[in-house]
Amino acid sequence: MEQKLRRDRCIGDNLRALRNKYDISQEKLCAELQRRGCDISRTCYAKYEAGELNVRISVLIELKKIYSCEFDDFFVGLDVNNQ
């Protein structure tokens, strides 16, 4: 069974910031994700960044490896106490 995070906050801005920090296009990032076994198109990834789709946990795991970052980096600025 595929797991997804329930979206009640948008991490799209953080996904975009990380991608821009590493100066990688959505196309190249998706190609790397596909090489690592994540079936994802550029259109789908763009919807992650726009907050239109839930991000699959498997994608977050691979993004963490690609960016050599912490999971916290995906959630910067999303203070759960200030809903």
Number of C-alpha atoms within 10 A of each C-alpha: 3 6 9 12 9 9 12 10 13 19 22 22 17 17 21 18 15 18 17 12 10 10 10 13 13 19 14 11 19 22 17 16 19 14 10 12 12 15 12 16 16 15 11 17 22 18 15 20 20 15 17 14 15 20 22 16 13 15 20 14 12 16 21 17 12 15 13 9 12 12 13 10 15 21 17 11 11 14 9 9 5 5 7
